Amino acid sequence: MILRLYYIQISQHSELKAQVLKQRGEEISLYPDRGIIYDRNLIPLTNREIIPTAFVYKDNLLEDKELMNFIIENSEFDEKQLKEYIKDKNSIVAIPLNWEIESPDRSKMFIANRIVRYGKNNILTHVIGYINKAENRGEAGIEKVYDEILKDGEKHFLYLEVDRGKNKTLNGEYMVSQDKNIMDPKAVKLTVDYHIQKIVEEVLDEKGIQGAVIVAHVESGEIRAMASRPNFSQYEIDEYLKREDMALYNKAIQVANPPQVLFLKL
């Protein structure tokens, strides 16, 4: 009996705690559920930006002026923007912060690092494409072509303890869970060179050019960079569908434009 109790309380404590939290806790994703897209040097083009994120109960945030001021001081939102941002969110709201900071009160707010699929200064947007987030399905570009490979990638979840009424117990138990299959990596490697791509996009933006550039390796013919302008945000696709500037089209391969320069000596 003593050995059995030891086995349950000591040896299996972490596993049992995880099972309990998964049953009664709130599951929050901390990592995109898709494989990484790499450049030719295995530099990640997706899943690379770490965002400190505050997890708070929406009702608490609306009722607690001090908590709201703390979020406003440490994020890019003003009060009006914050209220609009959380309006259609679930009971626990994830709010991106500008920097890493400790929570002043764990009972009201939990802070953890979250990795996002696409960064603010995203590059190679037209080639990578975008996903239907609700269904985790590739809708355009590499995301669509290699959807079967990229979907169902690593899973990192934060489990926050909640009571039966799903009320606040943010100061209770919590756990970060990771599901990773090293025998079945979900990733795609491109011939694009991150550093060359970055230079090309910076030049296009600095010059205000609304066109496209392709950089290829002379001997192998492999594409080292491909950029199109205007650019778009992979999180706001619906907005671009309403526009007429063809931002969602990759002008390098989807639009017939007369070339300005065919060859350029470097």
Buried (B, 14 or more C-beta within 10 A) or exposed (E): EEEEEEEEEEEEEEEEEBEBBEEBBBEBEBBBBBBBBBBBEEEBBBBBBEBBBBBBBBEBBBEBEEBBEBBBEBBEBEEEEBBEBBEEEEBBBBBBBEEEEEBEEEEBBBBBBBBBBBBEEBBBBBBBBBBEBEEBBBBBBBBBEBBEBBBBBBBBBBBBBBEEEEEBBBBBEBBEBEEEEEEEEBBBEBBBBBEBBBBBBEEBEEEEBEBBBBBEEEEEEBBBBBBBBBBBBBBEBEEBEEEEEBBBBBBBEEEEEEEEEEEEEE
